[in-house]
Structures are given as C-alpha cells and as structure tokens.
Amino acid sequence: MQVLIISGSLGKRSCTRILLTYINEVLQSKNVDTIFWDLSKRALPMAIPEFHTRQEKHPNENVRKFVNDVKSADAFILGSPLYHDSYSGVLKNALDTLPNEALLHKAVGLVSHSSNVRSCVAPCNQLRPVVRSLAGYAVHLQVGTTDADYIQVGDNLMLSNPKVKERIEMLIDEIISMTSSLKSMN
C-alpha cells in the first residue's frame, strides 16, 4: 500500500507540516510506503484548464510528477492550515490540477491545524466535497490540532498531545482498512 501525503502549508514553521511528518512516521512504522508532497518545497504552477484531461502533456515537470504520484497512490492524507475558515489556496490549486475521478475508489484522510479547537475542523469539512468531486472517499475520522498540541524542543516544534497521537493511530487504521476494502472490490 502506498499513501500520498500532501502538505498544503507554505509556512516556514508549520504545525500542519509537523502533524503530517508525524503521520508519515506512523505510516512507515506500519510498513506503509509513503510519498510526502510538501507544496512549500515542490510548488505547482496555477492550474491550467487546457491540461485538465491530459496532464501528461503539461509543460511543468512538477505537475506531471504530482499527477503520476496521485495515480500510483492507493490512499491519501491531505493537510492544511485554516485560512479564512477554509483550507489553503495552495492545496486547492494542487487539487485543481487533477483530472476528474483522480481519487476514484481511494481513501482520503483529512487533517488540519488552527489556533483554536473550534475552527480546526473547518479545512477538513471544506475538503470533504472536493474529495467527493474527485471520486474519493474521505474517511470518517479527521484530525485537527491547535498550538497547544505542540511543544518546543530546542529550535523545533514537536507534536506532544497523546490524545491527538491516539486519534492519528485511529485515522491511519481507518485509512488502511478502507483501502483494503476498496482494493478488494476492484
């Protein structure tokens, strides 16, 4: 099984990226292959509608690589900070580069970060219809973090909340289970 993790944060000190890095480590500890696509390091140009159905002809190599990684993945984790009560524009643009049904019969986990617990679910809730429009299945569980879930260790932040870590384990188990079920149906 291969999971593509997409980080929709451009922040240098991004809690979303820290959260996704932790999820990546947990997935790997469960012998799941991962690809970590960090949009702050592997930028995609603005989506061009003319290439929506023929991404293999897109002039940008990063777009072609991104689309190939999406095609080869069995499941996904999408992560975004809260931007104006929704998910980030950079993540929206990345998803806009994909063809219809790019996530066909694939499980998708949603995670987010915000400054407070009430608003950290907004990016996940906004991503659910987008996942559906790409023919994917957003798993039931989602993970949201706030600043209080992290501690400073030297120059770095680290995810520290044991309840969040437990929820991540549950999210990953749900993704693995759903992916196995979906693969057996096809």
N, CA, C and O atoms as a DFTB+ gen file, in Angstrom:
744 C
 N C O
     1  1       0.844      -1.177       0.000
     2  2       0.000       0.000       0.000
     3  2       0.885       1.235       0.000
     4  3       1.902       1.292       0.692
     5  1       0.476       2.230      -0.796
     6  2       1.219       3.481      -0.858
     7  2       0.275       4.643      -0.558
     8  3      -0.800       4.755      -1.147
     9  1       0.697       5.503       0.368
    10  2      -0.103       6.664       0.764
    11  2       0.640       7.931       0.348
    12  3       1.814       8.117       0.669
    13  1      -0.070       8.792      -0.369
    14  2       0.469      10.097      -0.752
    15  2      -0.006      11.120       0.269
    16  3      -1.207      11.309       0.460
    17  1       0.943      11.775       0.922
    18  2       0.660      12.804       1.918
    19  2       0.922      14.153       1.259
    20  3       2.008      14.392       0.731
    21  1      -0.074      15.032       1.291
    22  2       0.060      16.339       0.647
    23  2      -0.070      17.429       1.707
    24  3      -1.105      17.561       2.360
    25  1       0.996      18.201       1.863
    26  2       1.010      19.298       2.821
    27  2       0.657      20.599       2.118
    28  3       1.387      21.062       1.241
    29  1      -0.473      21.186       2.512
    30  2      -0.948      22.427       1.922
    31  2      -0.572      23.654       2.724
    32  3      -1.340      24.613       2.797
    33  1       0.608      23.630       3.329
    34  2       1.058      24.777       4.113
    35  2       2.328      25.359       3.510
    36  3       3.242      24.625       3.132
    37  1       2.376      26.679       3.423
    38  2       3.584      27.349       2.944
    39  2       4.409      27.936       4.092
    40  3       5.498      28.463       3.865
    41  1       3.901      27.847       5.310
    42  2       4.594      28.422       6.460
    43  2       5.939      27.773       6.727
    44  3       6.082      26.558       6.595
    45  1       6.922      28.575       7.100
    46  2       8.246      28.036       7.429
    47  2       8.200      27.191       8.695
    48  3       8.863      26.157       8.784
    49  1       7.420      27.633       9.665
    50  2       7.282      26.929      10.939
    51  2       5.850      26.418      11.021
    52  3       5.025      26.943      11.768
    53  1       5.580      25.394      10.244
    54  2       4.220      24.942      10.020
    55  2       3.836      23.772      10.928
    56  3       4.447      22.704      10.877
    57  1       2.826      23.990      11.751
    58  2       2.297      22.893      12.573
    59  2       1.633      21.838      11.690
    60  3       1.666      20.652      12.019
    61  1       1.042      22.245      10.591
    62  2       0.450      21.287       9.654
    63  2       1.524      20.332       9.139
    64  3       1.308      19.121       9.097
    65  1       2.662      20.861       8.754
    66  2       3.763      20.028       8.249
    67  2       4.280      19.104       9.350
    68  3       4.584      17.940       9.087
    69  1       4.381      19.609      10.573
    70  2       4.822      18.767      11.699
    71  2       3.832      17.633      11.921
    72  3       4.234      16.489      12.130
    73  1       2.542      17.943      11.876
    74  2       1.493      16.938      12.022
    75  2       1.617      15.878      10.927
    76  3       1.568      14.683      11.219
    77  1       1.775      16.299       9.681
    78  2       1.881      15.364       8.572
    79  2       3.177      14.551       8.626
    80  3       3.189      13.380       8.247
    81  1       4.250      15.158       9.088
    82  2       5.511      14.425       9.256
    83  2       5.344      13.322      10.293
    84  3       5.842      12.211      10.111
    85  1       4.643      13.629      11.379
    86  2       4.370      12.614      12.403
    87  2       3.520      11.479      11.805
    88  3       3.804      10.304      12.036
    89  1       2.487      11.831      11.042
    90  2       1.641      10.827      10.401
    91  2       2.470       9.975       9.443
    92  3       2.303       8.756       9.392
    93  1       3.350      10.601       8.696
    94  2       4.242       9.880       7.789
    95  2       5.063       8.837       8.548
    96  3       5.192       7.697       8.102
    97  1       5.614       9.230       9.691
    98  2       6.421       8.306      10.502
    99  2       5.583       7.139      11.017
   100  3       6.047       6.000      11.027
   101  1       4.357       7.415      11.441
   102  2       3.482       6.344      11.938
   103  2       3.134       5.381      10.802
   104  3       3.165       4.164      10.988
   105  1       2.808       5.916       9.641
   106  2       2.508       5.063       8.491
   107  2       3.700       4.169       8.167
   108  3       3.532       2.967       7.961
   109  1       4.891       4.736       8.118
   110  2       6.088       3.957       7.808
   111  2       6.352       2.894       8.868
   112  3       6.835       1.807       8.552
   113  1       6.037       3.206      10.133
   114  2       6.226       2.209      11.193
   115  2       5.268       1.028      11.033
   116  3       5.496      -0.043      11.596
   117  1       4.196       1.227      10.263
   118  2       3.226       0.165       9.975
   119  2       3.503      -0.473       8.609
   120  3       2.639      -1.139       8.038
   121  1       4.722      -0.260       8.095
   122  2       5.155      -0.812       6.812
   123  2       4.310      -0.344       5.631
   124  3       4.080      -1.097       4.684
   125  1       3.852       0.894       5.695
   126  2       3.125       1.510       4.593
   127  2       4.103       2.420       3.853
   128  3       4.772       3.254       4.463
   129  1       4.180       2.252       2.541
   130  2       5.015       3.137       1.724
   131  2       4.344       4.501       1.645
   132  3       3.122       4.597       1.532
   133  1       5.147       5.545       1.703
   134  2       4.601       6.899       1.650
   135  2       5.375       7.755       0.649
   136  3       6.554       7.533       0.371
   137  1       4.664       8.728       0.132
   138  2       5.271       9.820      -0.636
   139  2       4.806      11.087       0.063
   140  3       3.607      11.281       0.263
   141  1       5.739      11.945       0.433
   142  2       5.402      13.193       1.123
   143  2       5.564      14.328       0.131
   144  3       6.679      14.653      -0.278
   145  1       4.446      14.932      -0.256
   146  2       4.490      16.042      -1.210
   147  2       4.234      17.332      -0.433
   148  3       3.104      17.632      -0.046
   149  1       5.305      18.081      -0.217
   150  2       5.240      19.339       0.527
   151  2       5.154      20.475      -0.494
   152  3       6.128      20.766      -1.188
   153  1       3.998      21.109      -0.582
   154  2       3.784      22.150      -1.582
   155  2       4.639      23.397      -1.349
   156  3       4.747      24.239      -2.240
   157  1       5.246      23.529      -0.171
   158  2       6.160      24.656       0.050
   159  2       7.523      24.388      -0.582
   160  3       8.280      25.320      -0.855
   161  1       7.834      23.120      -0.814
   162  2       9.123      22.761      -1.400
   163  2       8.997      22.288      -2.849
   164  3       9.950      22.372      -3.624
   165  1       7.824      21.796      -3.202
   166  2       7.583      21.291      -4.552
   167  2       6.349      22.013      -5.103
   168  3       5.268      21.439      -5.234
   169  1       6.553      23.262      -5.411
   170  2       5.443      24.129      -5.827
   171  2       4.881      23.705      -7.179
   172  3       5.585      23.198      -8.052
   173  1       3.588      23.937      -7.303
   174  2       2.903      23.696      -8.569
   175  2       2.438      25.041      -9.113
   176  3       1.995      25.897      -8.348
   177  1       2.533      25.238     -10.434
   178  2       2.016      26.486     -11.001
   179  2       0.492      26.491     -10.924
   180  3      -0.126      25.474     -10.608
   181  1      -0.094      27.623     -11.211
   182  2      -1.555      27.716     -11.234
   183  2      -2.108      26.686     -12.217
   184  3      -1.547      26.465     -13.291
   185  1      -3.209      26.067     -11.830
   186  2      -3.837      25.047     -12.667
   187  2      -4.234      25.634     -14.019
   188  3      -4.778      26.736     -14.093
   189  1      -3.958      24.892     -15.079
   190  2      -4.286      25.319     -16.433
   191  2      -5.380      24.391     -16.961
   192  3      -5.135      23.199     -17.149
   193  1      -6.575      24.916     -17.202
   194  2      -7.699      24.065     -17.605
   195  2      -7.450      23.247     -18.875
   196  3      -7.985      22.145     -19.004
   197  1      -6.658      23.755     -19.804
   198  2      -6.401      23.038     -21.057
   199  2      -5.726      21.683     -20.832
   200  3      -5.791      20.809     -21.697
   201  1      -5.080      21.504     -19.680
   202  2      -4.381      20.248     -19.405
   203  2      -5.146      19.363     -18.414
   204  3      -4.620      18.361     -17.931
   205  1      -6.373      19.740     -18.123
   206  2      -7.151      19.014     -17.119
   207  2      -7.332      17.533     -17.470
   208  3      -7.335      16.680     -16.584
   209  1      -7.478      17.238     -18.739
   210  2      -7.673      15.844     -19.144
   211  2      -6.442      15.236     -19.801
   212  3      -6.481      14.091     -20.252
   213  1      -5.376      15.973     -19.857
   214  2      -4.146      15.431     -20.460
   215  2      -2.906      15.976     -19.728
   216  3      -2.058      16.655     -20.306
   217  1      -2.846      15.648     -18.441
   218  2      -1.753      16.140     -17.596
   219  2      -0.381      15.659     -18.054
   220  3       0.625      16.315     -17.785
   221  1      -0.330      14.520     -18.743
   222  2       0.960      14.001     -19.219
   223  2       1.607      14.954     -20.231
   224  3       2.803      14.850     -20.503
   225  1       0.832      15.867     -20.778
   226  2       1.338      16.859     -21.737
   227  2       1.607      18.213     -21.073
   228  3       2.041      19.154     -21.738
   229  1       1.354      18.310     -19.780
   230  2       1.540      19.590     -19.082
   231  2       2.994      20.037     -19.223
   232  3       3.897      19.210     -19.098
   233  1       3.243      21.326     -19.479
   234  2       4.618      21.803     -19.665
   235  2       5.464      21.798     -18.386
   236  3       6.690      21.871     -18.463
   237  1       4.826      21.712     -17.213
   238  2       5.566      21.767     -15.956
   239  2       5.852      20.350     -15.443
   240  3       4.938      19.551     -15.233
   241  1       7.118      20.068     -15.250
   242  2       7.544      18.734     -14.788
   243  2       6.961      18.383     -13.420
   244  3       6.581      17.236     -13.186
   245  1       6.888      19.368     -12.508
   246  2       6.323      19.117     -11.175
   247  2       4.859      18.669     -11.256
   248  3       4.437      17.786     -10.510
   249  1       4.097      19.273     -12.153
   250  2       2.695      18.872     -12.321
   251  2       2.629      17.438     -12.815
   252  3       1.855      16.636     -12.291
   253  1       3.433      17.106     -13.817
   254  2       3.435      15.735     -14.342
   255  2       3.813      14.736     -13.240
   256  3       3.201      13.674     -13.132
   257  1       4.809      15.069     -12.431
   258  2       5.242      14.182     -11.339
   259  2       4.133      14.066     -10.286
   260  3       3.853      12.971      -9.799
   261  1       3.516      15.172      -9.942
   262  2       2.433      15.169      -8.952
   263  2       1.284      14.275      -9.419
   264  3       0.789      13.447      -8.654
   265  1       0.867      14.439     -10.659
   266  2      -0.240      13.639     -11.193
   267  2       0.137      12.156     -11.207
   268  3      -0.699      11.307     -10.899
   269  1       1.371      11.838     -11.556
   270  2       1.813      10.435     -11.527
   271  2       1.805       9.881     -10.109
   272  3       1.421       8.732      -9.891
   273  1       2.228      10.692      -9.146
   274  2       2.203      10.244      -7.742
   275  2       0.770       9.999      -7.282
   276  3       0.508       9.052      -6.541
   277  1      -0.163      10.854      -7.720
   278  2      -1.573      10.663      -7.383
   279  2      -2.083       9.359      -7.990
   280  3      -2.767       8.582      -7.324
   281  1      -1.749       9.125      -9.248
   282  2      -2.202       7.904      -9.929
   283  2      -1.673       6.644      -9.253
   284  3      -2.380       5.640      -9.169
   285  1      -0.435       6.691      -8.773
   286  2       0.173       5.490      -8.189
   287  2      -0.226       5.258      -6.733
   288  3      -0.037       4.158      -6.213
   289  1      -0.770       6.265      -6.074
   290  2      -1.126       6.127      -4.655
   291  2      -2.406       5.313      -4.489
   292  3      -3.317       5.360      -5.316
   293  1      -2.438       4.563      -3.384
   294  2      -3.627       3.791      -3.018
   295  2      -4.536       4.570      -2.080
   296  3      -5.732       4.291      -1.990
   297  1      -3.965       5.548      -1.381
   298  2      -4.711       6.346      -0.405
   299  2      -3.978       7.672      -0.231
   300  3      -2.859       7.854      -0.710
   301  1      -4.645       8.598       0.472
   302  2      -4.113       9.953       0.601
   303  2      -4.347      10.501       1.997
   304  3      -5.287      10.112       2.691
   305  1      -3.466      11.416       2.393
   306  2      -3.682      12.274       3.557
   307  2      -3.516      13.698       3.045
   308  3      -2.466      14.053       2.509
   309  1      -4.551      14.509       3.211
   310  2      -4.483      15.917       2.835
   311  2      -4.440      16.746       4.097
   312  3      -5.265      16.566       4.993
   313  1      -3.476      17.659       4.174
   314  2      -3.353      18.504       5.355
   315  2      -3.292      19.971       4.995
   316  3      -2.640      20.368       4.029
   317  1      -3.991      20.779       5.798
   318  2      -3.999      22.216       5.546
   319  2      -4.167      22.988       6.847
   320  3      -4.860      22.541       7.760
   321  1      -3.531      24.144       6.921
   322  2      -3.873      25.065       7.998
   323  2      -5.210      25.734       7.677
   324  3      -5.700      25.669       6.550
   325  1      -5.776      26.364       8.670
   326  2      -7.002      27.133       8.470
   327  2      -6.644      28.478       7.850
   328  3      -5.860      29.242       8.412
   329  1      -7.232      28.763       6.674
   330  2      -7.077      30.061       6.016
   331  2      -8.480      30.580       5.737
   332  3      -9.191      30.003       4.913
   333  1      -8.889      31.635       6.391
   334  2     -10.191      32.270       6.164
   335  2     -11.336      31.247       6.205
   336  3     -12.169      31.182       5.301
   337  1     -11.349      30.470       7.260
   338  2     -12.399      29.485       7.513
   339  2     -12.464      28.378       6.465
   340  3     -13.528      27.806       6.228
   341  1     -11.325      28.077       5.836
   342  2     -11.273      27.020       4.833
   343  2      -9.848      26.476       4.760
   344  3      -9.025      26.756       5.631
   345  1      -9.566      25.709       3.730
   346  2      -8.225      25.173       3.530
   347  2      -7.427      26.112       2.633
   348  3      -7.975      27.056       2.065
   349  1      -6.146      25.850       2.514
   350  2      -5.248      26.780       1.828
   351  2      -5.453      26.798       0.316
   352  3      -5.849      25.800      -0.287
   353  1      -5.180      27.934      -0.269
   354  2      -5.258      28.093      -1.714
   355  2      -4.252      27.226      -2.442
   356  3      -4.529      26.745      -3.540
   357  1      -3.093      27.020      -1.849
   358  2      -2.070      26.207      -2.498
   359  2      -2.538      24.750      -2.593
   360  3      -2.238      24.074      -3.577
   361  1      -3.262      24.262      -1.594
   362  2      -3.821      22.914      -1.661
   363  2      -4.948      22.871      -2.692
   364  3      -5.050      21.912      -3.457
   365  1      -5.787      23.893      -2.719
   366  2      -6.865      23.975      -3.703
   367  2      -6.289      23.935      -5.113
   368  3      -6.795      23.208      -5.969
   369  1      -5.247      24.700      -5.359
   370  2      -4.617      24.710      -6.671
   371  2      -4.067      23.333      -7.033
   372  3      -4.222      22.886      -8.170
   373  1      -3.431      22.659      -6.086
   374  2      -2.890      21.322      -6.352
   375  2      -4.020      20.366      -6.747
   376  3      -3.887      19.599      -7.701
   377  1      -5.113      20.418      -6.017
   378  2      -6.246      19.539      -6.332
   379  2      -6.878      19.924      -7.669
   380  3      -7.394      19.066      -8.385
   381  1      -6.837      21.211      -8.003
   382  2      -7.390      21.674      -9.280
   383  2      -6.577      21.178     -10.484
   384  3      -7.093      21.158     -11.602
   385  1      -5.333      20.785     -10.279
   386  2      -4.527      20.260     -11.390
   387  2      -4.926      18.837     -11.756
   388  3      -4.542      18.335     -12.813
   389  1      -5.691      18.188     -10.894
   390  2      -6.029      16.775     -11.097
   391  2      -7.238      16.603     -12.000
   392  3      -8.126      17.454     -12.041
   393  1      -7.261      15.480     -12.730
   394  2      -8.435      15.198     -13.558
   395  2      -9.613      14.743     -12.698
   396  3      -9.442      14.341     -11.547
   397  1     -10.809      14.815     -13.279
   398  2     -11.982      14.261     -12.595
   399  2     -11.700      12.786     -12.311
   400  3     -11.046      12.104     -13.100
   401  1     -12.190      12.319     -11.204
   402  2     -12.021      10.930     -10.777
   403  2     -10.570      10.571     -10.472
   404  3     -10.214       9.394     -10.518
   405  1      -9.732      11.542     -10.166
   406  2      -8.331      11.273      -9.831
   407  2      -8.202      10.426      -8.565
   408  3      -7.223       9.699      -8.399
   409  1      -9.183      10.521      -7.682
   410  2      -9.140       9.767      -6.427
   411  2     -10.142       8.608      -6.444
   412  3     -10.567       8.134      -5.390
   413  1     -10.512       8.161      -7.632
   414  2     -11.545       7.145      -7.795
   415  2     -11.286       5.913      -6.924
   416  3     -10.258       5.247      -7.049
   417  1     -12.245       5.631      -6.043
   418  2     -12.212       4.460      -5.149
   419  2     -10.980       4.449      -4.241
   420  3     -10.429       3.389      -3.945
   421  1     -10.556       5.635      -3.803
   422  2      -9.398       5.722      -2.909
   423  2      -9.786       6.436      -1.625
   424  3     -10.552       7.400      -1.636
   425  1      -9.239       5.941      -0.514
   426  2      -9.494       6.527       0.803
   427  2      -8.646       7.781       0.989
   428  3      -7.493       7.842       0.561
   429  1      -9.241       8.773       1.634
   430  2      -8.555      10.048       1.866
   431  2      -8.742      10.452       3.320
   432  3      -9.871      10.569       3.797
   433  1      -7.634      10.664       4.023
   434  2      -7.662      11.181       5.386
   435  2      -7.460      12.689       5.354
   436  3      -6.691      13.206       4.544
   437  1      -8.156      13.387       6.242
   438  2      -8.093      14.846       6.280
   439  2      -7.586      15.312       7.640
   440  3      -8.069      14.865       8.681
   441  1      -6.610      16.212       7.618
   442  2      -6.059      16.770       8.853
   443  2      -5.874      18.268       8.684
   444  3      -5.704      18.770       7.573
   445  1      -5.912      18.977       9.815
   446  2      -5.782      20.430       9.750
   447  2      -5.183      20.983      11.037
   448  3      -5.068      20.294      12.050
   449  1      -4.812      22.240      10.952
   450  2      -4.292      22.957      12.123
   451  2      -4.899      24.353      12.152
   452  3      -5.066      24.997      11.117
   453  1      -5.226      24.804      13.355
   454  2      -5.752      26.144      13.567
   455  2      -5.332      26.613      14.952
   456  3      -4.841      25.829      15.764
   457  1      -5.526      27.873      15.205
   458  2      -5.143      28.416      16.508
   459  2      -6.108      27.999      17.622
   460  3      -5.756      28.062      18.800
   461  1      -7.333      27.571      17.254
   462  2      -8.251      27.133      18.313
   463  2      -9.046      25.909      17.869
   464  3      -9.225      25.659      16.677
   465  1      -9.511      25.164      18.846
   466  2     -10.129      23.865      18.603
   467  2     -11.431      23.953      17.821
   468  3     -11.757      23.033      17.070
   469  1     -12.169      25.020      17.978
   470  2     -13.447      25.138      17.267
   471  2     -13.277      25.320      15.769
   472  3     -14.102      24.850      14.986
   473  1     -12.223      25.991      15.373
   474  2     -12.066      26.271      13.942
   475  2     -11.172      25.274      13.208
   476  3     -11.093      25.313      11.981
   477  1     -10.506      24.394      13.927
   478  2      -9.566      23.496      13.241
   479  2     -10.268      22.446      12.381
   480  3      -9.614      21.807      11.557
   481  1     -11.565      22.250      12.545
   482  2     -12.281      21.290      11.704
   483  2     -12.702      21.894      10.363
   484  3     -13.016      21.148       9.436
   485  1     -12.717      23.205      10.237
   486  2     -13.211      23.860       9.024
   487  2     -12.481      23.409       7.756
   488  3     -13.151      23.092       6.774
   489  1     -11.138      23.363       7.723
   490  2     -10.485      22.908       6.486
   491  2     -10.916      21.496       6.084
   492  3     -11.147      21.227       4.905
   493  1     -11.023      20.601       7.056
   494  2     -11.440      19.219       6.755
   495  2     -12.861      19.196       6.200
   496  3     -13.139      18.513       5.214
   497  1     -13.751      19.942       6.835
   498  2     -15.134      19.973       6.364
   499  2     -15.248      20.550       4.956
   500  3     -16.081      20.103       4.167
   501  1     -14.417      21.539       4.640
   502  2     -14.429      22.135       3.310
   503  2     -13.815      21.192       2.258
   504  3     -14.170      21.260       1.082
   505  1     -12.909      20.327       2.680
   506  2     -12.263      19.403       1.741
   507  2     -13.141      18.201       1.391
   508  3     -12.958      17.593       0.336
   509  1     -14.081      17.854       2.252
   510  2     -14.916      16.661       2.005
   511  2     -15.624      16.697       0.648
   512  3     -15.548      15.714      -0.090
   513  1     -16.313      17.794       0.287
   514  2     -16.963      17.796      -1.034
   515  2     -15.967      17.778      -2.199
   516  3     -16.284      17.270      -3.275
   517  1     -14.779      18.322      -1.992
   518  2     -13.763      18.301      -3.046
   519  2     -13.295      16.859      -3.268
   520  3     -13.148      16.418      -4.408
   521  1     -13.066      16.137      -2.180
   522  2     -12.682      14.725      -2.288
   523  2     -13.774      13.951      -3.029
   524  3     -13.475      13.146      -3.911
   525  1     -15.033      14.195      -2.675
   526  2     -16.155      13.542      -3.368
   527  2     -16.159      13.876      -4.855
   528  3     -16.410      13.005      -5.688
   529  1     -15.882      15.136      -5.189
   530  2     -15.911      15.539      -6.600
   531  2     -14.795      14.871      -7.400
   532  3     -14.893      14.746      -8.621
   533  1     -13.750      14.450      -6.725
   534  2     -12.649      13.723      -7.365
   535  2     -12.847      12.212      -7.246
   536  3     -11.944      11.434      -7.554
   537  1     -14.040      11.805      -6.796
   538  2     -14.465      10.401      -6.704
   539  2     -13.764       9.616      -5.597
   540  3     -13.732       8.386      -5.630
   541  1     -13.203      10.328      -4.617
   542  2     -12.564       9.659      -3.487
   543  2     -13.515       9.523      -2.312
   544  3     -14.629      10.045      -2.322
   545  1     -13.046       8.808      -1.299
   546  2     -13.822       8.592      -0.084
   547  2     -13.077       9.184       1.114
   548  3     -12.080       8.624       1.571
   549  1     -13.559      10.303       1.608
   550  2     -12.969      10.878       2.816
   551  2     -13.385       9.982       3.991
   552  3     -14.573       9.754       4.219
   553  1     -12.393       9.483       4.728
   554  2     -12.717       8.622       5.859
   555  2     -13.437       9.438       6.924
   556  3     -13.331      10.663       6.971
   557  1     -14.165       8.735       7.771
   558  2     -14.991       9.390       8.794
   559  2     -14.149      10.225       9.758
   560  3     -14.457      11.390      10.008
   561  1     -13.098       9.631      10.291
   562  2     -12.273      10.317      11.288
   563  2     -11.447      11.414      10.629
   564  3     -11.008      11.261       9.490
   565  1     -11.238      12.493      11.324
   566  2     -10.316      13.530      10.879
   567  2      -9.548      14.015      12.096
   568  3      -9.974      13.802      13.231
   569  1      -8.424      14.663      11.864
   570  2      -7.572      15.131      12.956
   571  2      -7.342      16.623      12.806
   572  3      -6.946      17.099      11.743
   573  1      -7.593      17.348      13.873
   574  2      -7.298      18.773      13.914
   575  2      -6.425      19.062      15.119
   576  3      -6.642      18.511      16.198
   577  1      -5.447      19.920      14.939
   578  2      -4.582      20.307      16.052
   579  2      -4.640      21.811      16.263
   580  3      -5.010      22.579      15.375
   581  1      -4.258      22.199      17.479
   582  2      -4.105      23.609      17.826
   583  2      -2.693      23.811      18.356
   584  3      -1.952      22.848      18.553
   585  1      -2.330      25.049      18.582
   586  2      -0.977      25.351      19.070
   587  2      -0.665      24.618      20.376
   588  3       0.489      24.269      20.624
   589  1      -1.672      24.383      21.205
   590  2      -1.460      23.728      22.497
   591  2      -1.056      22.260      22.365
   592  3      -0.627      21.655      23.347
   593  1      -1.183      21.685      21.186
   594  2      -0.831      20.277      20.968
   595  2       0.646      20.077      20.666
   596  3       1.079      18.947      20.437
   597  1       1.431      21.158      20.662
   598  2       2.842      21.100      20.297
   599  2       3.695      21.673      21.425
   600  3       3.256      22.543      22.178
   601  1       4.921      21.168      21.525
   602  2       5.892      21.724      22.474
   603  2       7.164      22.109      21.720
   604  3       7.477      21.579      20.654
   605  1       7.865      23.037      22.313
   606  2       9.145      23.476      21.758
   607  2      10.246      22.545      22.255
   608  3      10.386      22.343      23.461
   609  1      11.031      21.975      21.335
   610  2      12.175      21.135      21.679
   611  2      13.364      21.711      20.925
   612  3      13.518      21.504      19.722
   613  1      14.202      22.436      21.657
   614  2      15.303      23.140      21.001
   615  2      14.736      24.189      20.073
   616  3      13.954      25.042      20.492
   617  1      15.131      24.128      18.804
   618  2      14.636      25.074      17.803
   619  2      13.384      24.581      17.084
   620  3      12.847      25.270      16.216
   621  1      12.929      23.397      17.447
   622  2      11.827      22.775      16.706
   623  2      10.572      22.615      17.550
   624  3      10.627      22.542      18.778
   625  1       9.432      22.561      16.851
   626  2       8.178      22.194      17.492
   627  2       7.969      20.695      17.314
   628  3       8.416      20.103      16.332
   629  1       7.284      20.096      18.278
   630  2       7.030      18.672      18.222
   631  2       5.608      18.396      18.689
   632  3       5.155      18.975      19.675
   633  1       4.908      17.520      17.991
   634  2       3.570      17.117      18.405
   635  2       3.691      16.383      19.731
   636  3       4.477      15.443      19.851
   637  1       2.913      16.809      20.737
   638  2       3.079      16.224      22.069
   639  2       1.793      15.684      22.678
   640  3       1.860      14.901      23.625
   641  1       0.645      16.063      22.182
   642  2      -0.612      15.680      22.802
   643  2      -0.890      14.189      22.576
   644  3      -1.071      13.771      21.432
   645  1      -0.927      13.378      23.642
   646  2      -1.156      11.939      23.474
   647  2      -2.533      11.605      22.904
   648  3      -2.689      10.591      22.224
   649  1      -3.535      12.446      23.174
   650  2      -4.869      12.188      22.619
   651  2      -4.879      12.400      21.098
   652  3      -5.554      11.671      20.370
   653  1      -4.139      13.385      20.635
   654  2      -4.032      13.612      19.190
   655  2      -3.286      12.438      18.557
   656  3      -3.676      11.959      17.492
   657  1      -2.228      11.979      19.196
   658  2      -1.472      10.837      18.673
   659  2      -2.351       9.587      18.609
   660  3      -2.254       8.809      17.660
   661  1      -3.187       9.395      19.591
   662  2      -4.112       8.264      19.597
   663  2      -5.118       8.395      18.442
   664  3      -5.433       7.416      17.766
   665  1      -5.603       9.590      18.234
   666  2      -6.557       9.829      17.137
   667  2      -5.891       9.594      15.777
   668  3      -6.529       9.087      14.855
   669  1      -4.616       9.959      15.652
   670  2      -3.860       9.706      14.420
   671  2      -3.786       8.204      14.152
   672  3      -3.974       7.760      13.020
   673  1      -3.514       7.431      15.192
   674  2      -3.482       5.961      15.044
   675  2      -4.821       5.453      14.529
   676  3      -4.864       4.597      13.645
   677  1      -5.912       5.977      15.078
   678  2      -7.251       5.561      14.647
   679  2      -7.508       5.967      13.195
   680  3      -8.081       5.196      12.426
   681  1      -7.086       7.174      12.821
   682  2      -7.234       7.644      11.444
   683  2      -6.487       6.727      10.486
   684  3      -7.027       6.317       9.459
   685  1      -5.265       6.412      10.819
   686  2      -4.446       5.549       9.959
   687  2      -5.067       4.158       9.851
   688  3      -5.113       3.583       8.763
   689  1      -5.539       3.621      10.954
   690  2      -6.194       2.311      10.911
   691  2      -7.420       2.343      10.006
   692  3      -7.673       1.395       9.264
   693  1      -8.185       3.439      10.069
   694  2      -9.368       3.565       9.222
   695  2      -8.973       3.657       7.745
   696  3      -9.633       3.066       6.891
   697  1      -7.916       4.383       7.443
   698  2      -7.450       4.506       6.058
   699  2      -6.979       3.145       5.530
   700  3      -7.319       2.754       4.413
   701  1      -6.204       2.440       6.332
   702  2      -5.702       1.121       5.916
   703  2      -6.863       0.159       5.693
   704  3      -6.889      -0.567       4.699
   705  1      -7.814       0.153       6.605
   706  2      -8.975      -0.732       6.485
   707  2      -9.800      -0.402       5.244
   708  3     -10.151      -1.294       4.472
   709  1     -10.107       0.879       5.054
   710  2     -10.927       1.271       3.911
   711  2     -10.187       0.990       2.599
   712  3     -10.799       0.549       1.626
   713  1      -8.881       1.241       2.569
   714  2      -8.107       0.985       1.357
   715  2      -8.130      -0.496       1.007
   716  3      -8.287      -0.858      -0.159
   717  1      -7.977      -1.342       1.997
   718  2      -8.042      -2.788       1.762
   719  2      -9.409      -3.191       1.208
   720  3      -9.499      -3.991       0.276
   721  1     -10.454      -2.640       1.780
   722  2     -11.815      -2.953       1.314
   723  2     -12.026      -2.465      -0.123
   724  3     -12.570      -3.189      -0.957
   725  1     -11.596      -1.244      -0.401
   726  2     -11.780      -0.682      -1.747
   727  2     -10.992      -1.460      -2.789
   728  3     -11.474      -1.685      -3.899
   729  1      -9.777      -1.873      -2.432
   730  2      -8.945      -2.624      -3.386
   731  2      -9.559      -3.993      -3.666
   732  3      -9.464      -4.489      -4.789
   733  1     -10.182      -4.608      -2.673
   734  2     -10.779      -5.928      -2.878
   735  2     -12.024      -5.858      -3.758
   736  3     -12.417      -6.863      -4.349
   737  1     -12.646      -4.686      -3.852
   738  2     -13.845      -4.509      -4.677
   739  2     -13.492      -4.294      -6.148
   740  3     -14.322      -4.528      -7.026
   741  1     -12.275      -3.854      -6.415
   742  2     -11.883      -3.527      -7.803
   743  2     -11.104      -4.637      -8.447
   744  3     -10.703      -4.518      -9.606
